């Protein structure tokens, strides 16, 4: 395997034996040849490649100099230890020296003797090294806290794979300097949770962590007393309290997905009766497996994927490592990534910038810029996109966009990955590259579940396949080779034709008798059925201050991202500013200088100019914002399902769209005021500004309520034409029309406010009794109602993950009959 770079050094093997490096995890020797450098790290050119993201691309190297072999650490981020001592410079190696980086352990050997065999067998206990999670700044001695009153606990050799005794005070977190016990994952805050142990009780307190501390599936906001059997979840780590200590287990790159009796019923296309699209599905997907869901069209492949990922839950049970996914979705959602068939990224952002904002939104806020940059660059390298980091998403090829979408979802380091036909429409070579990439992700620790129609590369990349037949019936689970043998075909693609020879029910019953199903699936489900920990059904209610802090941070990041998107699309910005300039010039061309006209004519022209400016700025605001939410609805729903607040998202849109509309209004007002010499005042300008904000909020309401961009564009004139007709400028409104104008038409109040803002003697007789403050207040009230309504629509939009999961949790207690009735109601409402 060695393929390191050659240095041209000389060396002499001992007794003709070439030195070797023994890898404890792979249980194999690597030969160290003279005049050759041996590199270990994440780099693709490394002789031993370390897949874990915690390692550096170049972690350490072995080289020969003056007849001796030396170890040189090359990473500034992850420490290298030699015989349990951290090294910062090259060290000469001796026979049976032990090298460790995180969980990776190696032994250097110059000969094969009893001492080497003893090291390999682990009999030299005095040389025992700790596992990952140690403090990089000091020798690996200690991760478990002892007695300590002042949070300066002494440390002992202990790893996360061992029991954590609770005596005194313990801080759990990501920061090795500030936490007594390290949980090394990006979803864990630097100081995440505090555990205080007394003589009669043990209490845990969340330390304002970004992703929360969960006790029995419930996120805690106040100090909570632990009871024996309670389960703590911090990031991907689960720790069970036994009364005196914590028993740790990690979900990071260690997720088992299982479902039991999964059913899905929807209303039939004819509208008469119900159709079952999933029937009693039982599946077990083991950690680090790449599994493909196969089946003919209409067999429920995407439906099953949606149910397993909790995007659209079904009747039945879905479990992650034995815990109910639907009931604990809030706790598990950061461990799950879903890559849809449609690419949902901002086309005008550079790839590195898009990933940076995703990382900042999804990872804890206490990560510094250097850590964010490392996460982004590392993800780009893993996806093979480092050279395209400064390329806009819209300029990437189809395969590169798929890789970018994948990188965008896994930058937060989830352990369970769902892929919904992501290779559809790709050429043969790109399809091959993507399937190999998915396999690499599984080999690196992810549990990968994929729906695909292209079977060409499934046999070479997938560990197992799940075959569905029509009606959502399970026909087979096993390796691709076993699938061909089971269906008696010579290639995987021939399975679909073979399935036509029997009815779907026959295939289901046949596999139900197969030992791969009875022993490999059902027996495993029965064995793990009683392993569930405690689960709380109470909902989390965070403090207002914590929620407000998160809102402000997200609002800031989303506003910055939105501004970058706008600036990158400079052609659209130029057209937006050109609109108001063109309208202003046309008004000047039409009316000319009105200051030298007789007073009645001047007042009439001024009123007409005011009306045109009123409608123009209202149209500017409404037109600018009417497409901004609906065009990225899928992206918003995905981000909201992870952690983005609807208030932060809508607020960022509102702020920047108002800023642009105000600039348009200012430019229009300047051109018209100078070109026509109307007697406009500062109050006139303020009224126009308020109308532009009114237009923005109206457009945001349209955008949030529309199902497509075309629908939003069509709706804009439908709401603006009544504004023109009922504004009171074309003819006086009275009776029912007046009531409508006063209640719903902002242009009516805006035009009246503009007239009231003019100097005395220039106001039309109808508006003599009007004041400026009244219309301004009504317009502000209308804008507030529109903005609030837009927010309500966004909140009521069914989150494919969270809200469906909550509804299903309620249904689960109604029994099967109640569930079917609920399904009828829901499917009917959606229709």
C-alpha positions in Angstrom: 0.0 0.0 0.0 2.8 2.5 0.6 2.8 5.2 -2.0 4.6 8.0 -0.1 7.0 10.5 -1.7 10.6 9.3 -2.0 13.3 11.2 -0.1 16.5 9.6 -1.3 17.6 8.7 2.3 19.6 5.6 3.1 19.1 3.1 5.9 20.0 -0.4 7.0 17.4 -2.9 8.1 18.1 -4.8 11.3 19.3 -8.4 10.5 17.9 -8.0 7.0 14.4 -7.2 8.3 12.8 -4.1 7.0 11.1 -2.0 9.7 7.3 -2.2 9.7 4.4 -0.2 11.2 1.6 -2.2 12.7 -1.9 -0.8 12.5 -4.0 -2.0 15.5 -7.3 -1.2 13.9 -6.6 -2.9 10.6 -4.5 -5.6 12.3 -1.9 -5.5 9.5 1.7 -4.6 8.9 3.0 -1.9 6.6 6.5 -2.2 5.3 8.8 0.8 5.7 11.2 0.8 2.8 14.6 2.6 2.8 14.8 5.9 1.0 11.0 6.3 1.3 8.8 8.6 3.4 5.7 7.0 5.0 2.8 9.5 5.4 -0.3 9.0 7.6 -3.3 11.3 7.5 -6.6 12.1 5.7 -4.9 13.0 2.4 -5.6 10.8 -0.6 -1.9 10.5 -1.1 -1.2 9.1 2.4 0.2 5.6 2.8 -2.2 5.0 5.7 -5.4 7.0 5.2 -7.3 8.1 8.3 -10.9 8.6 7.5 -12.0 10.5 10.6 -12.4 14.2 10.1 -10.6 14.9 13.4 -7.3 14.0 11.8 -5.3 16.3 9.6 -4.6 15.7 6.0 -0.9 15.2 6.9 -0.9 13.8 10.5 2.6 12.4 10.9 5.3 11.0 8.8 8.0 8.3 9.2 11.4 8.8 7.6 14.9 7.4 7.7 17.9 9.5 8.5 21.4 8.5 9.4 20.4 4.8 9.7 17.5 5.4 12.1 13.8 5.9 11.6 12.1 9.0 12.9 8.6 10.1 13.7 7.6 13.7 12.8 4.2 15.2 13.8 2.8 17.4 10.9 -0.6 18.5 12.3 -1.2 21.7 14.1 -4.7 20.7 15.1 -4.5 17.1 16.3 -1.7 16.0 18.5 0.5 13.0 17.9 1.6 10.9 20.9 4.7 8.7 21.2 4.6 6.2 24.1 1.8 8.3 25.8 3.7 11.6 25.5 2.8 14.4 23.2 5.5 15.3 20.7 5.9 18.5 18.8 9.1 17.7 16.9 10.7 14.7 15.2 11.7 11.9 17.5 13.9 8.8 16.9 11.9 5.6 17.0 12.9 2.4 18.9 11.6 -1.1 18.6 8.0 -1.5 20.0 7.4 2.2 20.3 3.7 3.0 20.3 2.3 5.9 18.2 -1.3 7.2 18.8 -3.4 9.9 17.1 -6.9 9.9 18.6 -8.2 6.4 18.3 -5.7 5.3 15.7 -2.8 3.3 17.2 0.3 2.0 15.7 3.4 0.0 16.8 6.9 0.5 15.2 8.9 -2.7 14.8 12.4 -3.4 13.7 12.1 -7.1 14.2 9.5 -9.7 15.0 10.1 -11.1 18.5 8.2 -11.9 21.7 8.1 -8.3 22.8 6.3 -7.3 19.6 3.8 -10.1 19.9 3.1 -8.9 23.5 2.5 -5.4 22.3 0.2 -6.5 19.6 -1.7 -8.7 22.0 -2.1 -5.8 24.4 -0.2 -7.4 27.3 2.0 -4.4 28.1 -0.6 -2.6 30.2 1.9 0.0 31.4 1.9 1.4 27.9 -1.9 1.7 27.7 -2.9 4.8 25.7 -6.2 6.7 25.9 -8.7 7.0 23.1 -10.1 10.0 21.2 -11.2 13.0 23.1 -7.9 13.6 25.0 -6.5 17.1 25.5 -4.3 17.9 22.7 -2.3 20.4 24.8 -1.0 17.8 27.3 -0.2 14.1 27.6 -3.2 11.9 27.4 -4.1 11.4 31.0 -7.4 12.2 32.0 -10.9 12.8 31.0 -13.0 11.9 34.0 -13.6 14.3 36.9 -13.0 13.6 40.5 -13.9 15.6 43.6 -13.7 19.3 43.0 -15.4 22.2 44.6 -14.1 24.9 42.3 -14.4 23.3 38.9 -10.6 22.6 38.7 -11.0 18.9 38.9 -8.0 16.7 38.7 -7.9 14.4 35.7 -7.5 10.6 35.4 -7.0 8.3 32.5 -10.4 7.5 31.3 -12.0 7.5 27.8 -15.5 8.0 26.6 -15.7 4.2 26.0 -15.7 3.7 29.8 -18.0 4.3 32.7 -17.9 7.9 33.9 -18.0 8.1 37.7 -19.9 11.1 39.1 -18.3 12.6 42.2 -18.2 16.3 42.7 -18.7 18.6 39.8 -18.4 17.6 36.1 -18.5 19.8 33.0 -19.3 18.1 29.7 -18.3 19.9 26.5 -16.3 20.1 23.4 -13.5 22.3 24.7 -10.6 20.3 26.2 -9.5 23.3 28.2 -12.8 24.3 29.7 -14.6 20.9 30.1 -13.6 18.1 32.5 -14.9 15.5 30.2 -14.6 16.0 26.4 -17.3 15.1 23.9 -15.4 15.8 20.7 -18.1 16.7 18.2 -19.2 19.9 16.4 -22.8 19.6 17.7 -21.5 19.8 21.3 -20.8 23.3 22.7 -17.5 24.2 24.3 -19.2 24.0 27.8 -22.4 22.1 27.2 -23.7 20.7 30.5 -22.9 20.8 34.2 -23.5 17.8 36.4 -23.4 18.3 40.2 -23.2 15.2 42.3 -24.2 15.2 46.0 -24.7 12.5 48.6 -28.3 12.0 47.9 -28.9 13.3 44.4 -27.3 14.2 41.0 -28.4 17.3 39.1 -27.7 18.3 35.5 -27.9 21.9 34.1 -27.7 23.0 30.5 -25.0 25.7 30.1 -26.8 27.6 27.4 -25.7 25.2 24.8 -26.6 25.7 21.1 -28.2 22.3 20.5 -29.5 21.6 23.9 -29.2 19.0 26.6 -31.9 16.3 26.6 -33.1 14.1 29.5 -35.2 11.2 28.3 -35.8 12.9 25.0 -36.9 16.2 26.5 -34.8 19.3 26.1 -34.2 20.8 29.6 -34.2 24.5 30.3 -33.8 24.4 34.1 -31.7 22.3 36.5 -33.0 18.7 36.5 -32.5 16.0 39.1 -31.4 12.7 37.5 -33.0 9.4 38.4 -31.5 5.9 37.8 -32.2 4.9 34.3 -32.4 8.4 32.9 -30.9 9.0 29.5 -28.8 12.1 28.7 -28.4 13.1 25.1 -25.7 15.7 24.2 -25.1 16.1 20.5 -24.6 12.5 19.1 -23.7 11.1 22.6 -26.1 9.2 24.8 -25.2 8.7 28.4 -27.3 6.5 30.8 -27.4 7.4 34.5 -27.2 4.4 36.8 -27.3 6.3 40.1 -23.6 6.8 40.5 -22.1 7.1 37.1 -22.8 7.6 33.4 -22.6 4.8 30.8 -21.7 6.5 27.5 -22.6 5.5 24.0 -22.2 7.6 20.8 -24.5 7.8 17.8 -21.7 9.6 15.9 -21.0 7.4 12.9 -22.8 4.6 14.8 -26.5 4.8 13.9 -28.7 1.7 13.5 -32.0 2.4 11.8 -34.9 0.1 12.2 -38.6 0.2 11.5 -41.4 -2.1 12.5 -44.9 -2.5 11.0 -44.6 0.6 8.9 -47.9 1.4 7.1 -49.0 4.3 5.0 -52.5 5.0 3.7 -53.5 7.8 1.4 -56.7 8.8 -0.5 -56.9 7.1 -3.9 -56.5 9.2 -7.1 -60.2 8.7 -7.9 -61.1 10.2 -4.5 -63.1 7.2 -3.6 -61.6 5.2 -0.7 -58.1 4.8 0.5 -55.0 3.3 -1.0 -52.2 1.6 1.0 -48.8 2.5 -0.3 -46.7 0.9 2.5 -47.7 -2.4 4.1 -46.2 -3.8 7.3 -42.6 -2.9 6.4 -40.0 -4.3 8.8 -36.3 -3.3 8.2 -33.0 -3.2 10.1 -30.2 -1.1 8.6 -26.9 -1.5 10.5 -24.3 1.2 11.2 -21.9 2.1 8.4 -24.1 0.4 5.8 -24.9 1.7 2.3 -28.4 0.5 1.5 -30.3 1.1 -1.7 -34.1 1.0 -1.9 -35.2 -0.6 -5.2 -38.5 -1.3 -6.8 -40.7 -0.5 -9.8 -42.6 2.8 -10.1 -45.4 3.1 -7.6 -43.8 0.6 -5.2 -43.4 3.3 -2.5 -39.6 3.8 -2.5 -39.7 7.6 -1.9 -42.6 7.1 0.6 -40.5 4.7 2.6 -37.5 7.0 2.6 -39.7 9.9 3.7 -41.1 7.7 6.5 -37.7 6.5 7.7 -36.4 10.1 7.7 -39.5 11.5 9.5 -40.2 13.9 6.6 -43.6 12.4 6.2 -44.1 9.9 9.1 -46.2 6.7 8.6 -48.1 4.5 11.0 -45.7 2.3 12.9 -42.3 2.6 14.6 -39.0 4.0 13.4 -36.1 3.8 15.8 -32.6 5.1 15.9 -30.4 3.0 18.1 -33.5 1.6 19.8 -35.1 5.0 20.5 -38.3 6.2 18.8 -37.5 8.7 16.1 -41.0 10.2 15.7 -41.3 10.9 19.4 -37.8 12.2 19.8 -37.3 14.0 16.5 -36.2 17.2 18.1 -33.4 15.4 19.7 -32.4 13.3 16.7 -32.9 15.8 13.8 -29.3 17.0 13.8 -28.1 13.4 13.3 -30.1 13.2 10.1 -29.4 14.7 6.7 -31.8 14.4 3.7 -30.5 15.2 0.2 -33.6 15.5 -2.1 -33.7 14.9 -5.8 -34.0 18.6 -6.5 -30.9 20.6 -5.7 -31.8 23.3 -3.2 -29.0 25.8 -2.8 -28.6 29.5 -3.6 -27.4 29.6 -7.2 -25.7 33.0 -7.0 -23.5 32.1 -4.0 -20.0 30.8 -4.3 -19.7 27.2 -3.2 -17.5 27.9 -0.2 -19.6 30.9 0.9 -22.8 28.7 0.7 -21.2 26.0 2.9 -19.8 28.6 5.3 -23.3 30.0 6.0 -24.8 26.6 6.3 -22.1 25.7 8.8 -22.6 28.9 10.8 -26.4 28.3 10.9 -26.2 24.6 11.9 -23.1 24.3 14.0 -22.8 25.7 17.5 -22.3 29.5 17.6 -19.2 29.1 19.8 -17.2 27.8 16.9 -14.6 30.4 15.8 -14.0 31.3 12.2 -11.0 29.1 11.9 -13.0 26.1 12.9 -15.7 27.0 10.4 -13.2 27.4 7.7 -11.7 24.0 8.5 -15.1 22.3 8.4 -15.8 23.9 5.0 -12.4 23.2 3.5 -12.5 19.6 4.8 -15.9 19.0 3.3 -14.9 20.4 0.0 -11.9 18.1 -0.1 -14.0 15.1 0.8 -16.4 15.9 -2.0 -13.6 16.5 -4.5 -14.7 20.2 -4.9 -11.7 22.1 -3.5 -10.7 23.5 -6.9 -14.3 24.7 -7.4 -14.7 26.4 -4.0 -14.8 29.9 -5.5 -17.2 29.0 -8.3 -20.9 30.0 -8.1 -23.3 27.2 -7.7 -25.1 28.0 -10.9 -21.8 27.6 -12.8 -21.1 24.0 -11.5 -21.8 20.9 -13.6 -24.7 18.6 -12.8 -22.5 16.2 -10.9 -20.7 19.0 -9.0 -24.0 20.4 -8.0 -25.0 17.0 -6.6 -21.8 16.9 -4.6 -22.3 20.4 -3.4 -25.8 19.6 -2.2 -24.4 16.6 -0.4 -21.7 18.7 1.2 -24.3 21.3 2.3 -26.2 18.6 4.2 -23.4 16.8 5.9 -21.2 19.8 6.8 -22.8 19.6 10.3 -21.6 16.0 10.6 -24.8 14.0 10.7 -24.5 10.2 11.1 -27.6 9.1 9.1 -27.9 10.2 5.5 -30.9 9.8 3.2 -30.6 10.2 -0.6 -33.7 10.6 -2.6 -32.9 9.8 -6.3 -29.9 12.2 -6.2 -28.3 10.5 -9.2 -31.3 11.0 -11.5 -30.4 12.7 -14.8 -26.7 12.3 -14.4 -24.4 10.7 -17.0 -23.0 7.3 -16.6 -19.6 8.4 -15.4 -21.0 10.9 -12.9 -23.5 8.3 -11.6 -20.5 5.9 -11.0 -18.6 8.6 -9.1 -21.6 9.5 -6.9 -22.3 5.9 -6.0 -18.6 5.4 -5.1 -18.8 8.6 -3.0 -21.8 7.3 -1.1 -20.0 4.0 -0.4 -17.0 6.0 0.9 -19.3 7.9 3.2 -20.6 4.7 4.6 -17.1 3.3 5.0 -16.2 6.4 6.9 -19.0 5.8 9.4 -22.2 7.2 7.9 -25.3 5.1 7.6 -26.5 5.8 4.1 -30.0 5.0 2.7 -30.5 5.7 -1.0 -33.4 5.5 -3.5 -32.2 5.0 -7.0 -33.6 3.9 -10.4 -30.2 3.3 -12.0 -29.0 -0.1 -11.0 -25.7 -0.2 -12.9 -23.4 0.5 -10.0 -25.5 -0.8 -7.2 -23.8 -4.3 -7.1 -20.3 -2.8 -6.8 -21.1 -0.2 -4.2 -24.0 -1.2 -1.9 -23.8 -3.4 1.1 -27.5 -4.4 0.8 -30.6 -3.7 -1.2 -34.2 -3.4 0.0 -36.6 -4.5 -2.8 -40.2 -3.3 -2.7 -43.0 -4.4 -5.0 -46.3 -2.7 -6.0 -48.4 -1.6 -3.1 -45.4 -1.0 -0.9 -44.9 -4.6 0.0 -41.4 -5.9 1.1 -40.1 -8.4 -1.4 -36.4 -8.8 -0.3 -33.6 -7.6 1.9 -30.0 -8.7 1.3 -26.8 -8.1 -0.6 -27.0 -7.4 -4.4 -25.5 -10.9 -5.0 -28.1 -12.5 -2.8 -30.9 -10.6 -4.5 -29.9 -12.0 -7.9 -29.8 -15.5 -6.4 -33.1 -15.1 -4.6 -34.9 -13.9 -7.7 -33.0 -16.3 -10.0 -31.7 -13.7 -12.3 -28.2 -12.9 -13.6 -28.3 -9.2 -13.1 -30.0 -6.8 -10.7 -32.0 -5.0 -13.4 -33.8 -8.2 -14.3 -35.5 -8.3 -11.0 -38.3 -6.0 -12.1 -39.2 -8.3 -15.0 -39.0 -11.3 -12.7 -41.4 -9.7 -10.2 -44.1 -9.6 -12.9 -44.3 -13.4 -12.7 -46.0 -13.3 -9.3 -48.4 -11.1 -7.5 -47.0 -8.6 -5.0 -48.7 -10.5 -2.1 -47.0 -13.7 -3.2 -43.5 -12.0 -3.2 -44.3 -10.6 0.3 -45.3 -13.9 1.7 -42.4 -15.7 0.2 -39.8 -13.4 1.7 -41.7 -13.5 5.0 -40.7 -17.1 5.3 -37.1 -16.5 4.4 -34.5 -16.9 7.1 -32.9 -13.6 6.1 -36.2 -12.0 7.2 -37.1 -14.1 10.2 -33.7 -14.3 11.7 -32.0 -11.2 10.3 -34.8 -8.7 10.7 -37.6 -10.0 13.0 -35.4 -11.6 15.5 -33.2 -8.5 15.7 -36.3 -6.3 16.2 -37.6 -8.6 18.9 -34.2 -8.6 20.6 -33.9 -4.8 20.7 -37.6 -4.2 21.5 -37.0 -4.0 25.2 -33.9 -1.8 25.1 -35.7 1.5 25.0 -34.8 4.0 27.6 -37.1 6.4 29.3 -38.9 8.9 27.1 -40.6 12.1 28.1 -43.6 13.4 26.2 -43.3 16.9 27.6 -42.4 19.7 25.1 -39.4 22.0 25.5 -40.1 25.6 26.4 -36.9 27.6 26.2 -36.5 30.9 28.0 -37.3 34.1 26.2 -33.7 35.3 26.5 -32.2 32.2 25.0 -34.7 32.2 22.1 -34.1 35.9 21.5 -30.3 35.4 21.3 -30.8 32.6 18.8 -33.2 34.8 16.8 -30.7 37.7 16.7 -27.8 35.5 15.6 -29.9 33.8 12.9 -31.3 37.1 11.7 -27.8 38.5 11.4 -26.5 35.5 9.4 -29.5 35.2 7.2 -29.4 39.0 6.5 -25.7 38.8 5.6 -26.3 35.8 3.3 -29.3 37.4 1.6 -27.2 40.6 1.0 -24.4 38.5 -0.6 -27.0 36.8 -2.8 -28.4 40.2 -3.9 -25.0 41.7 -4.6 -23.9 38.7 -6.6 -26.9 39.1 -8.9 -25.9 42.6 -9.9 -27.9 42.5 -13.1 -31.2 42.2 -11.3 -30.2 45.0 -8.9 -29.5 47.3 -11.9 -32.9 46.5 -13.4 -34.6 47.2 -10.0 -32.9 50.6 -9.8 -33.6 51.2 -13.5 -37.4 50.7 -12.9 -37.7 53.7 -10.6 -35.5 55.8 -12.7 -37.6 55.1 -15.8 -40.8 55.8 -14.0 -39.5 59.0 -12.6 -38.3 60.2 -16.0 -41.6 59.3 -17.6 -43.5 61.4 -15.0 -41.1 64.3 -15.6 -41.5 63.9 -19.4 -45.3 63.9 -19.0 -45.9 66.8 -16.7 -42.7 68.9 -17.0 -42.2 71.8 -14.6 -45.5 72.5 -12.9 -44.3 75.5 -10.8 -45.0 78.1 -13.5 -48.6 76.8 -14.1 -51.8 78.4 -12.7 -52.7 77.3 -9.2 -55.8 75.1 -10.1 -53.8 73.4 -12.9 -50.7 73.1 -10.7 -52.8 71.5 -7.9 -54.4 69.1 -10.4 -51.0 68.1 -11.9 -49.5 67.7 -8.4 -52.4 65.4 -7.4 -51.8 63.3 -10.4 -48.1 63.1 -9.8 -48.8 62.1 -6.2 -51.1 59.4 -7.3 -48.5 58.0 -9.8 -45.8 58.0 -7.2 -48.1 56.4 -4.7 -48.9 53.5 -7.0 -45.3 53.2 -8.2 -43.7 52.8 -4.8 -46.4 50.4 -3.7 -45.7 48.4 -6.9 -41.9 48.5 -6.3 -42.2 47.0 -2.8 -44.8 44.4 -3.7 -43.1 43.3 -6.9 -39.7 43.1 -5.3 -40.9 40.8 -2.5 -43.6 38.7 -4.1 -41.2 36.0 -5.3 -38.6 36.0 -2.6 -40.1 33.3 -0.3 -41.9 31.0 -2.7 -38.8 30.7 -5.0 -36.8 29.1 -2.1 -39.6 27.5 -0.1 -38.0 24.1 -0.2 -34.7 25.5 1.0 -36.5 27.3 3.8 -38.4 24.2 4.9 -35.2 22.2 5.0 -33.4 24.8 7.1 -36.4 25.3 9.3 -36.5 21.5 9.9 -33.0 21.7 11.2 -33.0 24.8 13.3 -33.8 28.1 11.5 -36.6 30.3 13.0 -39.3 31.5 10.6 -39.1 34.9 12.4 -35.4 35.2 11.6 -35.9 34.2 8.0 -38.8 36.5 7.4 -37.1 39.3 9.2 -34.0 39.1 7.0 -36.2 39.3 3.9 -38.2 42.2 5.3 -35.1 44.3 6.2 -33.3 44.0 3.0 -36.3 44.3 0.7 -37.4 47.4 2.6 -33.9 48.8 2.2 -34.0 48.3 -1.6 -37.6 49.6 -1.9 -36.6 52.7 0.1 -33.7 53.3 -2.2 -36.0 53.1 -5.2 -38.5 55.4 -3.5 -35.7 57.9 -2.7 -34.5 57.9 -6.3 -38.0 58.3 -7.7 -38.8 61.1 -5.3 -35.5 62.9 -6.2 -36.1 62.7 -10.0 -39.7 63.8 -9.8 -39.2 66.5 -7.2 -36.4 68.1 -9.2 -37.9 67.5 -12.6 -41.4 68.8 -11.9 -40.7 71.3 -9.1 -43.7 70.1 -7.1 -44.2 71.5 -3.6 -43.2 68.3 -1.9 -42.1 68.2 1.7 -40.2 65.8 4.0 -43.6 64.5 5.1 -44.3 63.6 1.4 -41.1 61.5 1.3 -42.0 59.8 4.6 -45.4 58.9 3.3 -43.9 57.4 0.1 -41.4 55.4 2.3 -44.3 54.0 4.4 -46.1 53.0 1.2 -43.0 51.2 -0.1 -42.8 49.2 3.2 -46.6 48.5 2.9 -45.9 47.1 -0.6 -43.0 44.9 0.7 -45.2 43.4 3.4 -48.0 42.8 1.0 -45.6 41.1 -1.4 -44.2 38.9 1.4 -47.7 37.8 2.3 -48.4 36.9 -1.3 -45.1 35.0 -1.6 -45.6 33.0 1.6 -49.1 32.0 0.6 -48.3 31.1 -3.0 -47.5 27.6 -4.1 -45.3 28.5 -7.0 -43.5 31.5 -8.4 -45.9 31.7 -11.3 -48.8 31.9 -8.8 -47.1 34.8 -7.0 -46.4 36.7 -10.2 -50.0 36.3 -11.3 -51.3 37.4 -7.9 -49.4 40.8 -7.8 -51.7 42.6 -10.4 -54.8 41.0 -8.8 -54.0 42.8 -5.6 -52.6 46.0 -7.1 -55.5 46.8 -9.5 -58.0 47.1 -6.6 -55.5 49.5 -5.0 -55.7 51.7 -8.1 -59.5 51.5 -8.5 -60.3 52.2 -4.8 -57.5 54.7 -4.1 -59.9 57.7 -4.5 -57.8 59.4 -7.1 -59.7 58.2 -10.2 -63.1 59.0 -8.7 -64.5 59.6 -5.2 -65.3 56.4 -3.3 -68.4 56.2 -1.2 -70.8 53.7 0.4 -69.6 50.1 0.4 -66.6 51.1 -1.8 -65.5 53.6 0.9 -65.7 50.9 3.6 -63.6 48.6 1.5 -61.1 51.4 0.9 -60.8 52.3 4.5 -60.4 48.7 5.7 -58.2 47.1 3.1 -56.7 49.6 0.6 -53.4 51.1 1.5 -53.3 53.3 -1.6 -56.5 55.1 -0.4 -54.7 56.2 2.8 -51.4 56.7 1.1 -52.8 59.0 -1.5 -54.8 60.9 1.1 -51.6 61.2 3.3 -49.6 62.5 0.3 -52.2 65.2 -0.3 -52.2 66.1 3.4 -48.4 66.4 3.4 -48.5 69.2 0.8 -48.3 72.9 1.8 -51.5 74.7 2.5 -53.1 75.9 -0.7 -51.9 72.9 -2.7 -54.3 70.3 -1.2 -57.4 69.2 -3.1 -60.7 70.2 -1.5 -61.6 66.6 -0.7 -58.6 66.2 1.6 -58.8 69.5 3.4 -59.7 67.9 6.7 -57.0 65.2 6.5 -53.9 65.0 8.6 -50.6 63.3 7.8 -50.5 61.2 11.1 -53.8 59.3 10.5 -52.9 57.8 7.1 -49.4 57.0 8.3 -50.8 55.1 11.3 -53.3 53.1 9.3 -50.7 52.2 6.7 -48.3 51.1 9.4 -51.1 49.0 10.9 -51.9 47.4 7.6 -48.2 46.6 7.1 -48.0 45.0 10.5 -51.0 42.9 9.8 -49.6 41.7 6.4 -46.2 40.9 7.9 -47.8 39.0 10.8 -50.0 37.1 8.4 -47.0 36.2 6.3 -45.3 34.8 9.4 -48.4 32.9 10.5 -48.6 31.3 7.0 -44.9 30.3 7.2 -45.5 28.8 10.7 -48.6 26.9 9.6 -46.9 25.5 6.6 -46.4 21.8 7.5 -42.8 21.2 8.3 -42.2 17.8 6.7 -40.3 16.7 9.7 -41.3 18.3 13.0 -45.0 19.0 12.7 -45.8 15.8 11.0 -43.9 13.9 13.7 -45.9 15.7 16.4 -49.2 14.9 14.7 -48.2 11.2 14.3 -47.2 11.1 18.0 -50.8 12.1 18.9 -52.2 9.6 16.4 -50.2 6.7 17.9 -52.3 6.8 21.0 -55.7 6.6 19.1 -55.3 3.0 17.8 -55.4 1.9 14.3 -58.9 2.9 13.6 -58.3 6.4 14.9 -55.2 6.6 12.8 -57.0 5.7 9.6 -59.6 8.3 10.3 -57.0 10.9 10.9 -55.3 10.0 7.6 -58.6 10.5 5.8 -58.9 14.0 7.3 -55.3 14.9 6.6 -55.2 13.6 3.0 -58.5 15.2 2.3 -57.3 18.6 3.6 -54.1 18.4 1.6 -56.1 17.6 -1.6 
